[in-house]
């Protein structure tokens, strides 16, 4: 049976890790370098690094900070923010990333997914989707959740996988930072239309939320969270032991 992954997320703005609610009201948390090393040392399966204002500020990702984060960890690293070209893929991978996450850049130029998958391999291309309920459908948002694209999220995800995305990170804006549990309805809808790994993001508030996720939606491969790990509400080692005891297959605890 495929083991489930626990993935902390570093949302970085101005060189610092921040966290908000529903993608708004960001507050300072910590140094991404220190926090990344901490998660690598305490049992995280992977780490996600998002430069969350790169796209909205129309700039490139902070490569100096990224290099320092990558050099201090020993787990796979996925990086996103301001990725709009194959040159951006090259630059981020050269800084130590294992996978590159595309979001607004792919919305602007959908062929980027195909081009990147062809050059770097499907396993390197992660399609990150910020989605929210609008008018009875799941809608894709861009620029860090600030802009409603009018695109149906399920259609967009299906197209992205067909073009070569090897993994999906589904960020529910509706549940982000609320700590009321993952968006199971949205995740279920996505899991029914694609066969690539799906990472659930947005809404984790306690260990039971991860258990409910994996029990309810066994096709979901990983749970991603930020604030509950950042503020010490849940320790990753405790979470993985709790899930293993409940029968969820986990990687090394």
PAZAPA-4460 file (N, C-alpha, C; in steps of 0.05 Angstrom, whole numbers, plus 32768, in hexadecimal, padded with zeros to 4 digits):
% residues 253
    n_x    n_y    n_z   ca_x   ca_y   ca_z    c_x    c_y    c_z   seq   type   mol
   8011   7FE8   8000   8000   8000   8000   8012   8019   8000     1      X     A
   800A   802D   7FF0   801A   8046   7FEE   8017   8055   8008     2      X     A
   802E   805E   8013   802E   806D   802B   8026   808A   8027     3      X     A
   801A   8095   803B   8011   80B1   8039   8027   80C4   8042     4      X     A
   8026   80DC   8038   803B   80F0   803E   8030   8107   804F     5      X     A
   8040   8111   8061   803A   8128   8071   804D   813E   8068     6      X     A
   8042   8155   805F   8052   8169   8052   804D   8185   805F     7      X     A
   8060   8190   806D   805D   81AC   8076   8062   81BF   805F     8      X     A
   8055   81D6   8060   8057   81EA   804B   8062   8204   8056     9      X     A
   8076   820F   8048   8081   8229   804F   8076   823E   803C    10      X     A
   8063   824E   8044   8059   8264   8034   806C   827C   803A    11      X     A
   807B   8284   8026   8090   8299   802B   8089   82B3   801E    12      X     A
   808A   82C9   802D   8086   82E3   8023   809A   82F6   8030    13      X     A
   80A8   8306   801F   80BC   8317   802B   80D3   8309   8039    14      X     A
   80D8   82F0   8030   80ED   82E1   803C   80E7   82D3   8056    15      X     A
   80CD   82D5   805F   80C5   82C9   8078   80AD   82B6   8073    16      X     A
   80AB   82A1   8084   8093   8290   8083   807C   829F   8090    17      X     A
   8065   829F   8081   804D   82AC   808B   8036   8299   808A    18      X     A
   8020   82A0   8097   8007   8290   8096   7FEF   82A2   809A    19      X     A
   7FDA   829C   808B   7FC1   82AC   808D   7FA9   8299   808F    20      X     A
   7F92   82A5   808A   7F79   8296   8089   7F6A   829D   806F    21      X     A
   7F62   8288   8060   7F56   828C   8046   7F67   829D   8034    22      X     A
   7F81   829A   8036   7F96   82A7   8026   7F98   82C5   802C    23      X     A
   7F8D   82CE   8043   7F8E   82EA   804B   7F99   82ED   8067    24      X     A
   7F9F   8306   806F   7FA8   830C   808A   7FC2   82FE   8091    25      X     A
   7FD7   8300   8081   7FF0   82F2   8086   7FFE   82FC   809F    26      X     A
   8009   82EA   80AE   8019   82F1   80C6   8033   82E2   80C5    27      X     A
   8048   82EF   80D1   8063   82E4   80D0   8065   82CB   80E3    28      X     A
   8073   82B7   80D9   8077   829F   80E9   8094   8299   80F0    29      X     A
   80A5   8297   80DC   80C1   828F   80E2   80D2   8292   80CA    30      X     A
   80EC   828A   80CD   80FF   8289   80B7   80FA   8270   80A7    31      X     A
   80F8   8271   808C   80F4   8259   807D   810C   8246   807E    32      X     A
   8124   8250   8082   813C   823F   8084   813A   822F   809E    33      X     A
   8135   823C   80B4   8133   822E   80CE   811C   821A   80CE    34      X     A
   8105   8223   80C4   80ED   8212   80C5   80F0   81FA   80B3    35      X     A
   80FC   81FE   809B   8101   81E8   8089   8112   81D3   8095    36      X     A
   8128   81DB   80A2   813A   81C8   80AE   812C   81B9   80C5    37      X     A
   811C   81C7   80D4   810D   81BB   80EA   80FB   81A5   80E0    38      X     A
   80EC   81AA   80CA   80DA   8196   80BF   80E9   817E   80B4    39      X     A
   8100   8183   80A7   8110   816E   809C   811A   815C   80B2    40      X     A
   8121   8168   80C9   812C   8158   80DF   8117   8149   80EF    41      X     A
   80FE   8152   80EE   80E9   8147   80FF   80D6   8134   80F1    42      X     A
   80DD   812B   80D8   80CD   8116   80CC   80BA   811D   80B6    43      X     A
   80BA   8136   80AC   80A9   813C   8095   80B2   812B   807D    44      X     A
   809F   8123   806D   80A5   8113   8055   80AF   8124   803E    45      X     A
   80A5   813C   803C   80AD   814F   8028   80A9   816B   8032    46      X     A
   80B2   817F   8023   80AF   819B   802B   80A6   81AA   8012    47      X     A
   8092   81BC   8016   808A   81CE   8001   8091   81EA   8008    48      X     A
   809D   81F8   7FF5   80A5   8214   7FF8   8097   8225   7FE3    49      X     A
   8085   8237   7FEC   8076   8248   7FDA   807F   8265   7FDF    50      X     A
   8089   8272   7FCB   808D   828F   7FCC   8072   829B   7FC4    51      X     A
   8061   82A1   7FD7   8045   82A6   7FD1   803F   82C1   7FC5    52      X     A
   8052   82D3   7FC5   804D   82ED   7FB8   805C   82F1   7F9F    53      X     A
   806B   82DD   7F96   807B   82E0   7F7E   806A   82E6   7F65    54      X     A
   8054   82D7   7F62   8043   82DB   7F4B   8034   82F5   7F4C    55      X     A
   8029   82FC   7F63   8019   8315   7F65   802C   832D   7F62    56      X     A
   8045   832B   7F6A   8058   8341   7F68   8068   833F   7F4E    57      X     A
   8061   832B   7F3D   806E   8328   7F23   808C   8328   7F24    58      X     A
   8097   8317   7F36   80B4   8315   7F39   80BC   82F7   7F3B    59      X     A
   80D6   82F3   7F3B   80E0   82D8   7F3E   80E2   82D0   7F5B    60      X     A
   80E4   82B6   7F5F   80E5   82AB   7F7B   80FF   82B3   7F88    61      X     A
   80FF   82B5   7FA3   8117   82BC   7FB2   812B   82A5   7FB2    62      X     A
   813D   82A4   7F9E   814F   828D   7F9B   8163   828A   7FB1    63      X     A
   816C   82A1   7FBD   8180   829F   7FD2   8175   8290   7FEA    64      X     A
   815C   8297   7FF2   814F   8289   8009   814A   826C   8002    65      X     A
   8141   8268   7FE9   813B   824C   7FE1   8154   823B   7FE2    66      X     A
   816B   8244   7FDA   8183   8235   7FDB   818A   822D   7FF8    67      X     A
   8186   8240   800A   818C   823B   8026   8179   8227   8032    68      X     A
   815F   8228   802A   814C   8214   8034   8154   81F9   802A    69      X     A
   8159   81F7   800F   815F   81DD   8003   8178   81D0   800F    70      X     A
   818C   81E1   8015   81A6   81D6   801F   81A3   81CB   803C    71      X     A
   818E   81D3   804A   818B   81CB   8066   8178   81B4   806A    72      X     A
   816D   81A9   8055   8159   8193   8058   8162   817A   8049    73      X     A
   8156   8164   8051   815D   814A   8045   8144   813A   803D    74      X     A
   8130   8149   8035   8117   813E   802B   8110   814C   8011    75      X     A
   80FE   813F   8000   80F7   814C   7FE7   80EB   8168   7FEB    76      X     A
   80F2   817A   7FD9   80E9   8196   7FDB   80DA   819D   7FC1    77      X     A
   80C1   81A7   7FC5   80B2   81B2   7FAF   80B1   81D0   7FB2    78      X     A
   80B5   81DE   7F9C   80B7   81FC   7F9D   80A4   8208   7F89    79      X     A
   8096   821D   7F91   8085   822C   7F7F   8084   8249   7F85    80      X     A
   807A   8258   7F72   8078   8275   7F75   8086   8284   7F5E    81      X     A
   8077   8291   7F4D   8083   829F   7F37   808F   828E   7F21    82      X     A
   8086   8275   7F1F   8090   8263   7F0A   8080   8267   7EF1    83      X     A
   808E   8272   7EDC   8080   8277   7EC3   808D   826E   7EAA    84      X     A
   80A5   8261   7EAD   80B4   8259   7E96   80C6   8241   7E9C    85      X     A
   80D1   8235   7E88   80E4   821F   7E8C   80FD   8229   7E99    86      X     A
   8104   8242   7E94   811B   824E   7EA1   8117   824F   7EBF    87      X     A
   80FE   8255   7EC7   80F8   8255   7EE4   80FB   8239   7EF0    88      X     A
   80F2   8225   7EE1   80F6   8209   7EEA   8114   8204   7EEE    89      X     A
   8124   820A   7EDA   8141   8206   7EDC   814D   8214   7EF4    90      X     A
   8145   822D   7EF9   8150   823C   7F0F   8149   8230   7F2A    91      X     A
   8130   8229   7F2D   8127   821E   7F47   8133   8202   7F4C    92      X     A
   8134   81F2   7F37   8140   81D7   7F3A   815E   81DA   7F40    93      X     A
   816A   81EE   7F35   8186   81F4   7F3A   818C   81FD   7F56    94      X     A
   8177   8207   7F64   817A   820F   7F80   8176   81F8   7F93    95      X     A
   816E   81E1   7F89   816C   81CA   7F9A   8150   81BE   7F9C    96      X     A
   813C   81C9   7F8D   8121   81BD   7F8E   8121   81A2   7F80    97      X     A
   810F   8191   7F89   810B   8177   7F7C   80F4   8178   7F68    98      X     A
   80DF   8188   7F6F   80C8   818B   7F5F   80C1   81A9   7F5E    99      X     A
   80B3   81B1   7F48   80AC   81CD   7F44   808E   81CF   7F42   100      X     A
   8082   81E1   7F51   8065   81E5   7F52   805E   81FD   7F40   101      X     A
   804B   81F8   7F2E   8041   820E   7F1D   8024   8214   7F24   102      X     A
   801D   822D   7F22   8002   8236   7F29   7FFA   824C   7F16   103      X     A
   7FFE   8265   7F1E   7FF7   827C   7F0D   8005   827B   7EF2   104      X     A
   801E   8273   7EF2   802D   8272   7ED9   8021   825F   7EC4   105      X     A
   8016   8249   7ECE   8009   8235   7EBC   7FEE   823F   7EB3   106      X     A
   7FE0   824E   7EC4   7FC7   825A   7EBC   7FCB   826E   7EA5   107      X     A
   7FE0   827D   7EA7   7FE7   8291   7E93   7FF0   8284   7E79   108      X     A
   7FFE   826D   7E7C   8009   825F   7E64   8007   8241   7E69   109      X     A
   7FF0   8235   7E64   7FEC   8219   7E6A   8000   8205   7E5E   110      X     A
   800C   820D   7E47   801F   81FB   7E3A   8039   81F7   7E4A   111      X     A
   803C   8208   7E5F   8054   8206   7E70   8055   81EA   7E7D   112      X     A
   803D   81DF   7E85   803D   81C5   7E92   8048   81B0   7E7F   113      X     A
   803E   81B0   7E66   8048   819C   7E53   8066   819F   7E4D   114      X     A
   806F   81B8   7E4A   808B   81BD   7E44   809D   81B4   7E5A   115      X     A
   8094   81BA   7E73   80A5   81B3   7E8A   80A5   8195   7E8E   116      X     A
   808E   8187   7E8B   808D   816A   7E8E   809F   815C   7E79   117      X     A
   809F   8167   7E61   80AF   815B   7E4C   80CD   815E   7E51   118      X     A
   80D5   8175   7E5C   80F1   817A   7E61   80FB   816D   7E7B   119      X     A
   80EB   8170   7E91   80F4   8167   7EAB   80E7   814E   7EB5   120      X     A
   80D2   8145   7EA8   80C4   812D   7EB1   80AB   8134   7EC1   121      X     A
   8096   8123   7EBE   807D   8128   7ECC   8081   812A   7EEA   122      X     A
   8093   811A   7EF5   8096   8119   7F12   80A0   8133   7F1D   123      X     A
   80AB   8145   7F0C   80B6   815E   7F15   80A1   8174   7F15   124      X     A
   808B   8170   7F07   8077   8186   7F03   805F   8182   7F15   125      X     A
   805B   8195   7F27   8045   8194   7F3A   8032   81AB   7F33   126      X     A
   8019   81A4   7F2E   8005   81B9   7F29   7FF7   81C0   7F43   127      X     A
   7FFC   81D8   7F4C   7FEF   81E2   7F65   7FD6   81F2   7F5D   128      X     A
   7FC0   81EC   7F69   7FA6   81F9   7F62   7F9A   8205   7F7A   129      X     A
   7F96   821F   7F7A   7F87   822D   7F8F   7F6A   822F   7F86   130      X     A
   7F59   8221   7F94   7F3D   821F   7F8B   7F29   8228   7FA0   131      X     A
   7F13   8233   7F97   7EFE   823D   7FA9   7EE3   8239   7F9C   132      X     A
   7ECF   8236   7FAD   7EB4   8233   7FA3   7EA9   824E   7F9A   133      X     A
   7EA0   824F   7F81   7E94   8267   7F76   7E7C   825E   7F64   134      X     A
   7E65   8267   7F6A   7E4E   8262   7F59   7E48   8244   7F54   135      X     A
   7E4D   8234   7F69   7E47   8218   7F67   7E5C   8207   7F5A   136      X     A
   7E74   8212   7F54   7E89   8202   7F49   7EA3   8208   7F58   137      X     A
   7EB7   81F7   7F54   7ED2   81FC   7F5E   7EE1   820D   7F4A   138      X     A
   7EE9   8225   7F52   7EF5   8238   7F3F   7F13   823B   7F46   139      X     A
   7F24   823D   7F31   7F40   8242   7F34   7F46   825F   7F39   140      X     A
   7F57   8264   7F4D   7F60   8280   7F53   7F7E   8282   7F4E   141      X     A
   7F87   8299   7F46   7FA3   829E   7F40   7FAE   82B4   7F51   142      X     A
   7FC8   82BA   7F4E   7FD6   82CF   7F5C   7FD3   82CC   7F7A   143      X     A
   7FD9   82B3   7F84   7FD7   82AF   7FA1   7FBB   82AF   7FAC   144      X     A
   7FA8   82A7   7F9B   7F8C   82A6   7FA4   7F7E   82C0   7FA2   145      X     A
   7F89   82D4   7F94   7F7E   82EE   7F93   7F6C   82F3   7F7B   146      X     A
   7F6F   82E3   7F66   7F61   82E9   7F4D   7F51   82D0   7F44   147      X     A
   7F37   82D4   7F40   7F25   82C0   7F36   7F29   82BD   7F18   148      X     A
   7F33   82A6   7F0F   7F39   82A3   7EF3   7F20   829C   7EE2   149      X     A
   7F0B   8293   7EF0   7EF3   828A   7EE1   7EF6   826E   7ED7   150      X     A
   7F0D   8261   7EDC   7F12   8246   7ED2   7F07   8231   7EE6   151      X     A
   7EF9   821D   7EDB   7EEF   8207   7EEC   7F07   81F6   7EF5   152      X     A
   7F0A   81F2   7F0F   7F21   81E5   7F1A   7F24   81C8   7F11   153      X     A
   7F0E   81BA   7F0F   7F10   819E   7F07   7F19   819C   7EEA   154      X     A
   7F0F   81AD   7ED9   7F18   81AD   7EBD   7F35   81B4   7EBB   155      X     A
   7F3E   81C7   7ECB   7F5A   81D0   7ECA   7F6D   81BA   7ED4   156      X     A
   7F65   81AC   7EE9   7F76   8197   7EF4   7F77   817F   7EE0   157      X     A
   7F61   8178   7ED4   7F61   8163   7EC0   7F73   816A   7EA9   158      X     A
   7F72   8182   7E9F   7F83   818B   7E89   7FA0   818B   7E91   159      X     A
   7FA6   8194   7EAA   7FC1   8195   7EB3   7FCE   8179   7EB4   160      X     A
   7FBF   8165   7EBD   7FC9   814A   7EBE   7FCD   813F   7EA2   161      X     A
   7FBA   8145   7E91   7FBD   813C   7E75   7FD6   8148   7E68   162      X     A
   7FDE   8160   7E70   7FF5   816D   7E65   800F   8165   7E72   163      X     A
   800D   8155   7E88   8026   814B   7E93   802C   8151   7EB0   164      X     A
   801A   815E   7EBE   801E   8163   7EDB   801E   8148   7EE9   165      X     A
   8033   8143   7EF9   8036   8129   7F07   802A   8128   7F23   166      X     A
   8021   813F   7F2D   8017   8141   7F48   8005   8159   7F4A   167      X     A
   7FF1   8158   7F5B   7FDE   816E   7F5F   7FDF   8176   7F7D   168      X     A
   7FE3   8190   7F81   7FDF   819B   7F9C   7FC5   81AB   7F9B   169      X     A
   7FB1   81A2   7FA9   7F97   81B0   7FA9   7F94   81C1   7FC2   170      X     A
   7F95   81DB   7FBE   7F93   81EE   7FD5   7F76   81F9   7FD6   171      X     A
   7F67   81F1   7FEA   7F4C   81FC   7FED   7F4D   8216   7FFB   172      X     A
   7F46   822C   7FED   7F45   8246   7FF9   7F2F   8247   800E   173      X     A
   7F1A   8239   800A   7F03   8239   801D   7F0B   822F   8038   174      X     A
   7F1E   821C   8039   7F25   8210   8053   7F40   8219   805D   175      X     A
   7F4F   8228   804D   7F6A   8230   8054   7F6B   823F   806F   176      X     A
   7F7C   8235   8081   7F80   8242   809B   7F69   8241   80AE   177      X     A
   7F52   8235   80A6   7F3B   8234   80B7   7F3D   821F   80CD   178      X     A
   7F4D   820A   80C7   7F51   81F3   80D9   7F38   81E4   80E0   179      X     A
   7F27   81E1   80CC   7F0F   81D2   80CF   7F0F   81B7   80C0   180      X     A
   7F26   81B0   80B6   7F29   8197   80A7   7F2D   819D   8089   181      X     A
   7F38   8189   807B   7F3D   818C   805F   7F23   818D   804F   182      X     A
   7F25   8198   8037   7F0D   819B   8026   7F08   8180   8018   183      X     A
   7EFA   816E   8026   7EF6   8153   801B   7EE5   8152   8002   184      X     A
   7ED2   8164   8000   7EC1   8164   7FE9   7ED1   816C   7FD0   185      X     A
   7EE1   8180   7FD2   7EF2   8189   7FBB   7F07   8174   7FB4   186      X     A
   7F13   8168   7FC8   7F27   8154   7FC4   7F1C   813B   7FB7   187      X     A
   7F04   8133   7FC0   7EF7   811C   7FB4   7EF1   8120   7F97   188      X     A
   7EE8   8138   7F90   7EE2   813F   7F74   7EFB   813C   7F63   189      X     A
   7F11   8145   7F6D   7F2A   8144   7F5E   7F34   8127   7F5C   190      X     A
   7F32   8118   7F71   7F3C   80FD   7F71   7F2D   80EB   7F5E   191      X     A
   7F15   80F3   7F57   7F05   80E3   7F44   7F0D   80E7   7F27   192      X     A
   7F1D   80FC   7F21   7F22   8102   7F05   7F40   80FF   7EFD   193      X     A
   7F52   80FC   7F11   7F6E   80F8   7F0B   7F7A   80E1   7F1A   194      X     A
   7F90   80D6   7F0F   7F9D   80BF   7F1C   7FB8   80C6   7F27   195      X     A
   7FC1   80DF   7F24   7FDB   80E6   7F2E   7FD8   80EC   7F4C   196      X     A
   7FEF   80ED   7F5B   7FED   80F3   7F78   7FE0   810E   7F7D   197      X     A
   7FD0   810F   7F93   7FC2   8127   7F9B   7FCB   812E   7FB7   198      X     A
   7FD3   8147   7FBB   7FDA   8151   7FD5   7FC4   8164   7FDF   199      X     A
   7FB9   815E   7FF6   7FA3   816E   8001   7FAF   8185   8011   200      X     A
   7FA5   819E   800C   7FAF   81B5   801A   7F98   81C7   8022   201      X     A
   7F9A   81D1   803A   7F86   81E4   8044   7F72   81D8   8057   202      X     A
   7F73   81E0   8070   7F5F   81D9   8084   7F67   81C7   809B   203      X     A
   7F7F   81BC   809A   7F87   81AB   80B1   7F89   81BA   80CB   204      X     A
   7F7B   81AF   80DF   7F7C   81BC   80F9   7F84   81AA   8110   205      X     A
   7F84   818F   810B   7F8C   817C   811F   7F93   8161   8112   206      X     A
   7F9D   814F   8121   7FA5   8135   8116   7F8E   8126   810A   207      X     A
   7F76   8129   8117   7F5F   811B   810D   7F57   8123   80F1   208      X     A
   7F5E   813B   80E9   7F58   8145   80CE   7F67   8135   80B9   209      X     A
   7F80   812D   80C0   7F90   811D   80AD   7F85   8101   80AC   210      X     A
   7F7D   80F6   80C3   7F72   80DB   80C3   7F58   80DA   80B3   211      X     A
   7F47   80EE   80B7   7F2E   80F0   80A8   7F34   80F2   808A   212      X     A
   7F48   8101   8082   7F4F   8104   8066   7F56   80E9   805A   213      X     A
   7F69   80DB   8066   7F73   80C2   805A   7F5F   80AB   805C   214      X     A
   7F4E   80AC   8071   7F3A   8097   8073   7F23   809C   805F   215      X     A
   7F1B   80B5   805C   7F05   80BB   804A   7F0D   80BA   802D   216      X     A
   7F25   80C4   8027   7F2F   80C6   800B   7F4A   80B7   8009   217      X     A
   7F49   809D   8007   7F62   808E   8006   7F73   8093   7FED   218      X     A
   7F67   80A0   7FD9   7F76   80A6   7FC1   7F87   80C0   7FC4   219      X     A
   7F82   80CF   7FD9   7F93   80E6   7FDE   7FAD   80DD   7FEA   220      X     A
   7FC3   80E7   7FDF   7FDE   80DC   7FE6   7FEB   80EA   7FFD   221      X     A
   7FE4   8104   8002   7FF3   8113   8016   7FE2   8129   8022   222      X     A
   7FE9   8130   803A   7FDC   8147   8048   7FF1   815C   804C   223      X     A
   7FEA   8174   8044   7FFD   818B   8047   7FF0   819F   805B   224      X     A
   8001   81AA   806C   7FF7   81BD   807F   800D   81D1   8086   225      X     A
   8005   81E7   8093   8019   81FB   809A   8017   8203   80B7   226      X     A
   8002   8212   80BE   8000   821E   80D9   8001   820A   80F0   227      X     A
   7FF3   81F3   80ED   7FF3   81E1   8104   800F   81D5   8109   228      X     A
   8020   81D4   80F5   803B   81CC   80F9   804C   81E3   8102   229      X     A
   8049   81FA   80F5   8059   8212   80FC   8057   821A   8119   230      X     A
   803E   8219   8124   803A   8222   813F   803A   820C   8154   231      X     A
   8043   81F4   814C   8047   81DE   815F   802D   81D1   8168   232      X     A
   8017   81D6   815B   7FFE   81CA   8163   7FFE   81AC   815E   233      X     A
   800C   81A4   8149   800F   8187   8143   802C   8183   813B   234      X     A
   8038   816E   8148   8053   8166   8140   8052   8151   812B   235      X     A
   8062   8153   8116   8061   8141   8100   8066   8124   8109   236      X     A
   8079   8120   811B   807F   8105   8124   8066   80F9   8133   237      X     A
   8059   8109   8143   8041   8100   8151   802B   80FA   813D   238      X     A
   8028   810B   8129   8013   8107   8115   8017   80EC   8106   239      X     A
   802F   80E7   80FD   8035   80CF   80EE   8031   80B6   80FF   240      X     A
   8038   80B8   8118   8034   80A1   812A   8016   809C   812F   241      X     A
   8007   80B2   8132   7FEA   80B1   8136   7FDD   80A4   811E   242      X     A
   7FE5   80AC   8106   7FD9   80A1   80ED   7FE0   8084   80EA   243      X     A
   7FF9   807D   80EF   8002   8061   80ED   7FF2   804F   8100   244      X     A
   7FEE   8059   8118   7FDF   8049   812C   7FC2   8045   8123   245      X     A
   7FB8   8058   8113   7F9D   8056   8109   7F9B   8046   80EF   246      X     A
   7FB1   803B   80E6   7FB0   802A   80CF   7FB7   8038   80B4   247      X     A
   7FC0   8051   80B6   7FC7   805F   809D   7FE5   8059   8097   248      X     A
   7FEB   804F   807F   8007   8049   8079   8018   8062   8077   249      X     A
   802C   8064   8087   803D   807C   8088   805A   8075   8081   250      X     A
   8069   8089   8079   8085   8085   8075   8093   8084   8090   251      X     A
   80AD   8082   8090   80BC   8080   80A9   80B4   8094   80BE   252      X     A
   80AE   808B   80D5   80A5   809D   80EB   80BE   80A5   80FC   253      X     A
***
